[in-house]
Amino acid sequence: MTTESPETDSGFHVFDTTLRDGAQREGINLTVADKLAIARYLDDFGVGFIEGGWPGANPRDTEFFARAQQEIDFQHAQLVAFGSTRRAGGSAAEDPQVAALVASGAPVVTLVAKSHDRHVELALRTTLEENLEMVRDTVSHLRAQGRRVFVDCEHFFDGYRANPEYAKAVVRTATEAGAEVVILCDTNGGMLPAQIQAVVSTVLADTGARLGIHAQDDTGCAVANTLAAVDAGATHVQCTANGYGERVGNANLFPVVAALELKYDKRVLPAGALAEMTRISHAIAEIVNLAPSTHQPYVGVSAFAHKGGLHASAIKVDPDLYQHIDPARVGNSMRMLVSDMAGRASIELKGKELGIDLGDDRDLVGRVVARVKERELRGYSYEAADASFELMLREEVEGRARGYFRTESWRAIVEDRPDGSHANEATVKLWAKGERIVATAEGNGPVNALDKAMRVGLERIYPQLAKLELVDYKVRILEGRHGTESTTRVLITTSDGGGEWSTVGVAENVIAASWQALEDAYTYGLLRAGVEPAV
C-alpha cells in the first residue's frame, strides 16, 4: 500500500534514488532483501519518493517492485519505477519496456530522456524531432495509464551549453505532455554551483516548468549544486543515502535534507524525523556493507567531535561557539577528543561526557593533562581509544588502577612446520580473586591465541567475559625508528552485543602492544558489566 505524503502535497519533493542510482556504486551489490530493508528505512525517514529500480531490466528489480507493494506498508513515500522513453520509430503503447513500467504497479514513473542533441544523434541514432516525439508519446501514454510522471533530462547541463534551445524544447515537451516535474541532470557531475543556479533560473523563466535537480559529485559539489538549484527555484531534489552512486557518487540525501530543514526552514520531513537521521544513515551503511564515513556532515561520528584545547575552552562556556547546530537535532552527539592538544577544558568536558565527577579538582585535571601528553608522546592515541582513556581517568580519580586481574606473565609461540602450516600457541599466567591462573590456548595467530588463553583463564571467574567479541584490530607503525625496530600502536575494538569500545596499546613489539590493548578491553568490559574490582 502507498499513501501520499503531506510533504508531496506541500510543493517540495525529496526524491531518493539509493536503490537505483546509489546501487551503481562500485562495491555495492544489493539483494532484493537489502533493497526492501533500505526502502523501509527511507520511508521511516519520511522521504517523499523512493526510486526502486528499473522493472523489466533485470529480474531483481522486477521482484523488488512485486514484493515491496506486498510487504511494505509505505507511510510517507511513493514508490517510483525508473525507465526510458520508448524506442525510436515505435509507439509507447507497444513498447515492452514501457509496459514493464506499468506492470510494476508503481504509482510514479521516472523517465530518462535525452536532452543533449549530440546524445540524441549519436547514442539514440535518431533525429531531434523524433526524440521530442518519444518524450511526448511516452509521457502521454503513462499519464493515460494513471501514473504520475517525472522526466529526468539526462546530460541536461552539457546539452544546454551545446544547444540551449533544444534542451529547453525537451523540457517544454515533457511538461506539455503531462510530466509533473522535469529534472535537470548533471549526469557527468562537472558543473559548479554558480553555473547550476544560472541555468536553472533561465530554464525556469523560459519554460515555466516545475524543475528538479539531479547532481553527481564528480567536482565534489553535488550537495552545493543541489542547494544552488533550490535557490534558483527547483522544488524537487534527487539524492542518495550517504551519497552513494557511480564514480564518486551523488548528492548526499542527509546533508541536503538537513540544510533544507535547518538552514532553509523548509518542512520536508515528518515531525521528529530529522532526529532519526544519524541512525538511519548508519543503518543503511550497514546494509550495503560499507563502513559509515566518520567525517560525513551531520551524521558522521566526527561531525561534532572537538580536539583542540581552544575549542574545548569555548565549548565549556557555550557549545554553540564551535558548533553550527545542536547535534541532537540530527540524532548525533558532541564528543570531546583527548589528545596531546588537550587542555583542562577538554579533560573536564570529557569527564562530564563519561559521567565521571572531577569535582573542580585543578590538581587532578592537571595530572591527567600531563599524563595524556606524556603518553601521547610515547605513541598512545586516546582520541580513538575512549575506553583506555576512561580507565586512565578513573585510575587518577580513584587513586588506583581498576583491578579485576593481574598479569604475572604471558608467552606466545609461532611454530613454522615443514609442511608450510603454522601453529600459534599462547600461555598466560594471571591472578584474579586471590587465585593464580595458568591457561594455554591455540589460535589462528599469536594475538588470537593470547585472546583465547585469557578467556580460558578468566571466564570461570568472570562469566561476563563470554559475551565479549573482538570486532576490529588495527596496527600502525609509528614515526621514528624504522623497520623491525619501529614502535607499534595497536587499536582494538570490542563488543558485548550492546555497544562497542576501543582500547590502545603501544610497544616495540606488536604482540606486547596487543596484550596491553586486550588487558584494557577486558577490564573495560567488566566495568561496563558492573562487576566490582577484585584485585
C-alpha positions as CSV (number, residue, x, y, z in Angstrom):
1,M,0.0,0.0,0.0
2,T,1.2,3.5,-0.7
3,T,-0.1,6.7,0.7
4,E,0.7,10.2,-0.5
5,S,2.9,12.0,2.0
6,P,1.8,15.5,3.1
7,E,5.3,16.5,2.0
8,T,4.5,15.7,-1.6
9,D,1.4,18.0,-1.4
10,S,3.3,20.9,0.1
11,G,5.1,21.8,-3.1
12,F,8.6,20.4,-2.4
13,H,9.8,16.9,-3.2
14,V,12.6,14.9,-1.6
15,F,13.3,12.0,-4.0
16,D,15.6,9.2,-3.1
17,T,17.4,7.1,-5.7
18,T,19.6,5.0,-3.5
19,L,18.1,1.7,-4.7
20,R,18.8,2.6,-8.4
21,D,21.5,5.2,-8.8
22,G,23.1,4.6,-5.5
23,A,23.3,0.9,-6.1
24,Q,25.6,1.6,-9.1
25,R,28.5,2.5,-6.7
26,E,31.5,0.2,-7.1
27,G,31.4,-2.3,-4.2
28,I,27.6,-2.2,-3.7
29,N,25.6,-5.2,-4.7
30,L,22.1,-5.2,-3.2
31,T,19.9,-8.2,-2.9
32,V,16.1,-7.9,-3.0
33,A,16.1,-8.3,0.8
34,D,18.6,-5.5,1.1
35,K,16.5,-3.2,-1.1
36,L,13.4,-3.9,0.9
37,A,15.2,-3.1,4.1
38,I,16.6,0.2,2.8
39,A,13.2,1.1,1.4
40,R,11.7,0.7,4.9
41,Y,14.4,2.9,6.4
42,L,13.8,5.6,3.8
43,D,10.1,5.5,4.3
44,D,10.6,5.8,8.1
45,F,12.8,8.8,7.5
46,G,10.0,10.4,5.5
47,V,11.3,11.0,2.0
48,G,8.5,11.6,-0.5
49,F,9.6,9.3,-3.2
50,I,11.7,6.1,-3.3
51,E,13.0,5.1,-6.8
52,G,13.2,1.3,-6.6
53,G,15.0,0.4,-9.8
54,W,14.2,-0.4,-13.4
55,P,11.5,-3.1,-13.7
56,G,11.9,-5.3,-16.7
57,A,15.6,-4.5,-17.0
58,N,16.6,-7.3,-14.6
59,P,14.8,-9.9,-12.5
60,R,15.9,-8.5,-9.2
61,D,14.3,-5.1,-9.8
62,T,11.1,-6.7,-11.1
63,E,10.9,-8.9,-8.0
64,F,11.6,-5.9,-5.8
65,F,8.5,-4.0,-7.1
66,A,6.3,-7.0,-6.7
67,R,7.4,-7.7,-3.1
68,A,7.6,-4.0,-2.0
69,Q,4.0,-3.4,-2.6
70,Q,3.0,-6.6,-0.8
71,E,5.5,-6.4,2.1
72,I,5.9,-2.7,2.9
73,D,3.1,-0.5,4.2
74,F,4.5,2.8,3.0
75,Q,3.6,5.6,5.4
76,H,5.3,8.5,3.8
77,A,6.9,7.6,0.4
78,Q,5.5,6.9,-3.0
79,L,7.3,4.0,-4.9
80,V,8.9,5.1,-8.2
81,A,9.7,2.9,-11.2
82,F,12.5,4.1,-13.5
83,G,12.7,3.5,-17.2
84,S,13.3,5.3,-20.5
85,T,11.2,6.8,-23.2
86,R,10.0,4.5,-25.9
87,R,12.3,3.4,-28.8
88,A,12.6,5.5,-31.9
89,G,10.1,4.7,-34.6
90,G,7.7,2.8,-32.4
91,S,4.9,3.7,-30.1
92,A,4.8,3.8,-26.3
93,A,1.6,1.6,-26.2
94,E,3.5,-1.2,-27.8
95,D,6.9,-0.8,-26.2
96,P,7.7,-3.7,-23.9
97,Q,9.9,-1.6,-21.6
98,V,7.1,0.9,-21.1
99,A,4.7,-1.9,-20.5
100,A,7.0,-3.2,-17.7
101,L,6.8,0.2,-16.0
102,V,3.0,0.0,-16.0
103,A,3.1,-3.7,-14.9
104,S,5.4,-2.8,-11.9
105,G,2.3,-1.2,-10.2
106,A,4.4,1.8,-9.0
107,P,2.2,4.9,-8.8
108,V,5.0,7.1,-10.1
109,V,7.3,6.6,-13.1
110,T,10.6,8.5,-13.8
111,L,11.5,8.5,-17.4
112,V,15.0,9.2,-18.6
113,A,15.1,11.3,-21.8
114,K,17.9,12.6,-23.9
115,S,18.3,16.4,-23.8
116,H,21.7,16.8,-25.3
117,D,21.5,17.0,-29.1
118,R,24.7,15.0,-29.7
119,H,23.4,12.2,-27.5
120,V,20.2,12.1,-29.5
121,E,22.0,11.8,-32.8
122,L,25.0,9.6,-31.7
123,A,23.5,7.4,-28.9
124,L,19.9,7.1,-29.9
125,R,20.7,7.4,-33.6
126,T,17.6,9.3,-34.3
127,T,16.5,12.9,-35.2
128,L,16.0,15.7,-32.8
129,E,12.3,15.8,-33.8
130,E,11.8,12.1,-33.2
131,N,13.4,12.4,-29.7
132,L,10.8,15.0,-28.8
133,E,8.0,12.7,-30.1
134,M,9.4,9.9,-28.0
135,V,9.2,12.1,-24.9
136,R,5.7,13.3,-25.7
137,D,4.3,9.8,-26.6
138,T,5.7,8.1,-23.6
139,V,4.7,10.7,-21.0
140,S,1.2,10.9,-22.5
141,H,0.8,7.1,-22.5
142,L,1.8,6.7,-18.9
143,R,-0.4,9.6,-17.8
144,A,-3.3,7.9,-19.6
145,Q,-2.5,4.8,-17.5
146,G,-2.9,6.8,-14.3
147,R,0.7,7.2,-13.4
148,R,2.4,10.3,-12.1
149,V,5.3,11.0,-14.4
150,F,8.7,12.7,-13.7
151,V,11.2,13.2,-16.6
152,D,15.0,13.1,-16.0
153,C,16.7,15.1,-18.7
154,E,20.0,13.3,-19.0
155,H,23.1,15.4,-19.6
156,F,21.0,18.5,-19.4
157,F,23.6,21.0,-18.4
158,D,26.1,19.8,-21.0
159,G,23.3,19.8,-23.6
160,Y,22.2,23.2,-22.6
161,R,25.7,24.5,-23.1
162,A,25.8,23.0,-26.6
163,N,22.3,23.8,-27.7
164,P,20.2,25.7,-25.2
165,E,17.1,25.9,-27.3
166,Y,16.9,22.2,-27.9
167,A,17.5,21.4,-24.2
168,K,14.6,23.7,-23.3
169,A,12.4,22.2,-26.0
170,V,12.7,18.8,-24.3
171,V,11.6,20.4,-21.0
172,R,8.6,22.1,-22.7
173,T,7.6,18.9,-24.5
174,A,7.7,16.8,-21.3
175,T,5.7,19.4,-19.4
176,E,3.1,19.8,-22.1
177,A,2.6,16.0,-22.3
178,G,1.8,15.9,-18.6
179,A,5.1,15.4,-16.8
180,E,4.7,16.7,-13.2
181,V,8.4,17.6,-12.8
182,V,11.3,17.8,-15.2
183,I,14.6,17.1,-13.6
184,L,17.7,18.7,-14.9
185,C,20.5,16.2,-14.6
186,D,24.2,17.0,-14.2
187,T,25.0,13.5,-15.4
188,N,28.7,13.9,-15.7
189,G,29.0,15.8,-12.5
190,G,31.1,18.6,-13.9
191,M,29.1,21.7,-13.1
192,L,29.7,24.2,-10.3
193,P,27.1,26.0,-8.1
194,A,27.0,29.3,-9.9
195,Q,26.6,27.6,-13.3
196,I,23.8,25.4,-11.9
197,Q,22.0,28.4,-10.4
198,A,22.2,30.5,-13.6
199,V,20.9,27.7,-15.9
200,V,18.1,26.6,-13.6
201,S,17.0,30.3,-13.3
202,T,16.9,30.8,-17.0
203,V,15.2,27.5,-17.8
204,L,12.5,28.1,-15.2
205,A,11.9,31.6,-16.6
206,D,11.8,30.5,-20.2
207,T,9.7,27.3,-19.8
208,G,7.5,27.8,-16.8
209,A,8.0,24.1,-16.0
210,R,8.3,22.7,-12.5
211,L,12.0,21.8,-12.2
212,G,14.1,19.4,-10.2
213,I,17.8,18.7,-9.8
214,H,19.9,15.5,-10.0
215,A,23.6,16.2,-9.3
216,Q,26.5,13.8,-9.5
217,D,29.5,14.6,-7.3
218,D,32.5,14.5,-9.7
219,T,33.6,18.0,-8.7
220,G,32.7,17.5,-5.0
221,C,29.9,20.0,-5.4
222,A,26.8,17.7,-5.6
223,V,25.2,19.0,-2.4
224,A,26.2,22.6,-3.1
225,N,24.8,22.2,-6.7
226,T,21.6,20.8,-5.4
227,L,21.1,23.7,-3.0
228,A,22.1,26.2,-5.7
229,A,19.3,24.7,-7.9
230,V,16.9,25.2,-4.9
231,D,18.0,28.8,-4.7
232,A,17.2,29.2,-8.4
233,G,13.7,27.8,-7.9
234,A,13.9,24.0,-8.2
235,T,11.3,22.3,-5.9
236,H,12.4,18.6,-6.4
237,V,15.8,17.2,-5.2
238,Q,17.1,13.8,-6.1
239,C,19.7,12.3,-3.7
240,T,21.1,9.1,-2.4
241,A,21.7,7.9,1.1
242,N,25.3,8.7,2.2
243,G,25.9,10.0,-1.3
244,Y,26.2,6.5,-2.8
245,G,26.4,6.4,-6.6
246,E,28.6,5.5,-9.6
247,R,32.0,7.0,-9.9
248,V,32.4,9.3,-6.9
249,G,28.7,9.4,-6.0
250,N,25.5,11.5,-6.0
251,A,24.2,14.4,-3.9
252,N,24.0,13.1,-0.3
253,L,20.5,12.9,0.9
254,F,21.3,13.6,4.6
255,P,23.2,17.0,4.3
256,V,20.7,18.1,1.6
257,V,17.7,17.4,3.8
258,A,19.4,18.8,6.9
259,A,20.2,22.0,5.0
260,L,16.6,22.3,3.8
261,E,15.2,21.8,7.2
262,L,17.7,23.7,9.3
263,K,19.1,26.3,7.0
264,Y,16.2,27.0,4.6
265,D,13.5,26.4,7.2
266,K,11.6,24.1,4.8
267,R,9.5,21.3,6.3
268,V,10.3,18.4,4.0
269,L,10.2,15.6,6.6
270,P,7.5,14.5,9.1
271,A,7.8,16.0,12.5
272,G,10.6,14.4,14.5
273,A,12.1,12.5,11.6
274,L,15.3,14.6,11.3
275,A,16.4,13.4,14.7
276,E,16.5,9.9,13.3
277,M,18.9,10.9,10.5
278,T,22.2,9.6,12.1
279,R,20.6,6.3,13.0
280,I,19.2,5.8,9.5
281,S,22.4,6.8,7.8
282,H,24.4,4.3,9.8
283,A,21.8,1.5,9.4
284,I,21.8,1.9,5.6
285,A,25.6,1.8,5.6
286,E,25.5,-1.5,7.5
287,I,23.1,-3.0,4.9
288,V,25.3,-2.1,2.0
289,N,28.3,-3.3,4.0
290,L,30.3,-0.1,3.8
291,A,31.7,1.5,7.0
292,P,29.9,4.7,7.8
293,S,32.0,7.7,6.9
294,T,33.3,9.1,10.2
295,H,33.6,12.6,8.7
296,Q,30.3,12.8,6.9
297,P,28.5,16.1,7.6
298,Y,25.8,16.0,10.3
299,V,25.8,12.2,10.8
300,G,29.5,11.2,11.0
301,V,30.8,10.3,14.4
302,S,33.4,13.1,14.0
303,A,30.8,15.7,12.8
304,F,30.6,17.2,16.3
305,A,34.0,16.0,17.7
306,H,36.3,18.6,19.2
307,K,40.0,18.1,19.8
308,G,41.8,21.4,20.2
309,G,42.1,22.8,23.7
310,L,41.0,26.3,22.5
311,H,37.7,24.8,21.1
312,A,37.1,22.9,24.3
313,S,37.5,26.0,26.4
314,A,34.9,27.8,24.4
315,I,32.6,24.9,24.3
316,K,32.7,24.6,28.1
317,V,31.2,28.1,28.1
318,D,28.7,27.6,25.2
319,P,28.7,24.6,22.8
320,D,27.2,26.9,20.1
321,L,30.5,28.8,19.9
322,Y,32.1,25.9,17.9
323,Q,29.0,24.1,16.5
324,H,26.7,25.3,13.8
325,I,23.7,23.3,15.2
326,D,22.8,21.3,18.2
327,P,23.8,17.7,17.2
328,A,20.8,16.3,18.9
329,R,18.6,17.8,16.1
330,V,20.0,15.2,13.7
331,G,20.4,12.4,16.2
332,N,24.1,12.9,16.7
333,S,26.1,13.9,19.8
334,M,29.0,16.1,20.7
335,R,32.3,14.3,21.5
336,M,35.4,15.5,23.2
337,L,38.6,14.0,21.8
338,V,41.5,13.6,24.2
339,S,45.0,14.0,22.7
340,D,48.3,15.9,23.2
341,M,46.3,19.0,22.2
342,A,44.1,18.6,25.2
343,G,43.8,21.3,27.8
344,R,42.0,21.4,31.1
345,A,38.7,22.2,29.5
346,S,39.0,19.1,27.2
347,I,39.6,16.8,30.2
348,E,36.7,18.4,32.2
349,L,34.3,18.1,29.4
350,K,35.4,14.5,28.6
351,G,34.9,13.6,32.2
352,K,31.4,15.0,32.1
353,E,30.7,13.1,28.9
354,L,31.9,9.9,30.6
355,G,29.9,10.5,33.8
356,I,33.0,11.0,36.0
357,D,32.9,13.8,38.5
358,L,36.2,15.6,38.6
359,G,35.0,17.8,41.4
360,D,36.7,21.0,40.1
361,D,39.9,19.5,41.3
362,R,42.5,21.5,39.4
363,D,45.4,19.3,40.5
364,L,43.7,16.2,39.4
365,V,42.9,17.7,36.0
366,G,46.4,18.9,35.7
367,R,47.8,15.4,36.4
368,V,45.5,13.9,33.7
369,V,46.5,16.5,31.1
370,A,50.2,15.9,31.8
371,R,49.8,12.1,31.7
372,V,47.9,12.3,28.4
373,K,50.6,14.5,26.8
374,E,53.4,12.2,28.1
375,R,51.7,9.0,26.9
376,E,50.8,10.5,23.5
377,L,54.5,11.5,23.1
378,R,55.3,7.8,23.5
379,G,52.8,6.9,20.8
380,Y,49.5,6.4,22.5
381,S,46.4,7.8,20.9
382,Y,43.3,8.4,23.1
383,E,41.1,10.2,20.6
384,A,40.4,6.8,19.1
385,A,40.5,4.8,22.3
386,D,37.9,6.2,24.7
387,A,37.9,3.1,26.8
388,S,41.6,3.2,27.6
389,F,41.3,6.9,28.4
390,E,38.4,6.3,30.8
391,L,40.3,3.6,32.6
392,M,43.3,6.0,33.0
393,L,40.9,8.8,34.2
394,R,39.3,6.5,36.7
395,E,42.7,5.5,38.0
396,E,43.6,9.1,38.7
397,V,40.2,9.8,40.3
398,E,40.1,6.7,42.4
399,G,43.9,6.6,43.2
400,R,44.4,3.1,42.0
401,A,44.0,1.0,38.8
402,R,40.7,-0.7,38.2
403,G,41.8,-4.2,39.1
404,Y,40.0,-7.4,38.0
405,F,43.0,-9.4,37.3
406,R,46.8,-9.0,37.4
407,T,49.2,-10.3,34.7
408,E,52.2,-12.3,36.0
409,S,53.4,-13.2,32.5
410,W,52.4,-14.2,29.0
411,R,54.1,-16.1,26.2
412,A,53.1,-16.5,22.5
413,I,54.8,-19.1,20.3
414,V,54.6,-19.3,16.5
415,E,55.7,-22.6,15.1
416,D,56.6,-22.9,11.4
417,R,56.1,-26.5,10.3
418,P,57.8,-28.4,7.4
419,D,54.5,-28.7,5.5
420,G,54.1,-24.9,5.4
421,S,51.5,-24.7,8.0
422,H,51.8,-22.7,11.2
423,A,50.8,-23.3,14.8
424,N,50.1,-20.4,17.2
425,E,50.0,-21.2,21.0
426,A,49.9,-18.8,23.9
427,T,50.2,-19.3,27.7
428,V,49.1,-16.7,30.2
429,K,49.7,-16.6,33.9
430,L,47.2,-14.4,35.8
431,W,46.0,-13.6,39.3
432,A,42.3,-13.0,39.9
433,K,40.4,-13.0,43.2
434,G,43.5,-14.4,45.0
435,E,43.8,-17.3,42.6
436,R,46.8,-18.0,40.4
437,I,45.6,-19.0,36.9
438,V,47.7,-20.6,34.2
439,A,45.9,-21.1,30.8
440,T,47.0,-22.2,27.4
441,A,45.2,-21.9,24.0
442,E,45.8,-22.2,20.3
443,G,44.7,-19.6,17.8
444,N,44.9,-18.5,14.2
445,G,47.6,-16.1,15.1
446,P,49.6,-15.1,18.2
447,V,47.2,-12.4,19.2
448,N,44.2,-14.6,18.7
449,A,45.9,-17.3,20.8
450,L,46.5,-14.8,23.6
451,D,42.9,-13.6,23.5
452,K,41.7,-17.2,23.7
453,A,44.1,-18.1,26.6
454,M,42.9,-15.1,28.5
455,R,39.3,-16.2,28.1
456,V,40.1,-19.8,29.1
457,G,41.7,-18.4,32.3
458,L,39.2,-15.8,33.3
459,E,35.8,-16.8,32.1
460,R,35.3,-19.2,35.0
461,I,35.8,-16.3,37.4
462,Y,34.2,-13.7,35.3
463,P,31.5,-15.3,33.1
464,Q,30.6,-11.9,31.8
465,L,33.6,-12.1,29.5
466,A,31.9,-14.8,27.4
467,K,29.8,-12.0,25.8
468,L,32.9,-10.1,24.6
469,E,34.0,-10.2,21.0
470,L,36.9,-8.6,19.3
471,V,35.4,-6.8,16.2
472,D,38.3,-4.8,14.9
473,Y,42.1,-4.8,15.1
474,K,44.4,-2.1,13.7
475,V,48.2,-1.9,13.7
476,R,50.1,1.2,13.0
477,I,53.9,1.6,12.7
478,L,54.8,4.9,14.4
479,E,57.2,7.5,13.1
480,G,60.8,7.4,14.4
481,R,62.8,4.2,14.1
482,H,62.1,2.2,11.1
483,G,61.6,-1.5,10.0
484,T,61.5,-4.2,12.7
485,E,62.7,-1.8,15.4
486,S,59.7,0.5,15.0
487,T,57.3,1.3,17.8
488,T,53.9,-0.1,17.2
489,R,50.5,1.1,18.2
490,V,47.6,-1.3,18.3
491,L,43.9,-0.3,18.5
492,I,41.3,-3.0,19.4
493,T,37.6,-2.6,19.2
494,T,35.5,-4.9,21.4
495,S,31.7,-5.5,21.6
496,D,29.5,-7.0,24.2
497,G,26.5,-7.1,21.9
498,G,25.1,-3.9,23.4
499,G,27.9,-1.5,22.5
500,E,31.5,-1.2,21.3
501,W,34.6,0.3,22.8
502,S,38.2,0.8,21.7
503,T,41.5,0.4,23.6
504,V,45.1,1.1,22.8
505,G,48.5,-0.4,23.4
506,V,52.0,0.8,22.4
507,A,55.2,-1.2,22.5
508,E,58.2,-2.0,20.3
509,N,56.7,-5.5,20.0
510,V,53.4,-5.8,18.2
511,I,52.3,-8.7,20.4
512,A,53.1,-6.7,23.6
513,A,51.1,-3.8,22.3
514,S,48.3,-6.1,21.5
515,W,48.4,-7.5,25.0
516,Q,48.1,-4.1,26.6
517,A,45.0,-3.3,24.4
518,L,43.5,-6.7,25.3
519,E,44.0,-6.1,29.0
520,D,42.2,-2.7,28.8
521,A,39.5,-4.2,26.6
522,Y,38.7,-7.0,29.1
523,T,38.9,-4.6,32.1
524,Y,36.6,-2.1,30.4
525,G,34.1,-4.9,29.5
526,L,33.9,-5.9,33.2
527,L,33.5,-2.3,34.2
528,R,30.6,-1.9,31.7
529,A,29.1,-5.1,33.1
530,G,29.0,-3.6,36.6
531,V,31.5,-6.1,38.1
532,E,33.2,-4.9,41.3
533,P,37.1,-4.9,41.2
534,A,38.7,-7.9,42.9
535,V,42.4,-7.3,42.8
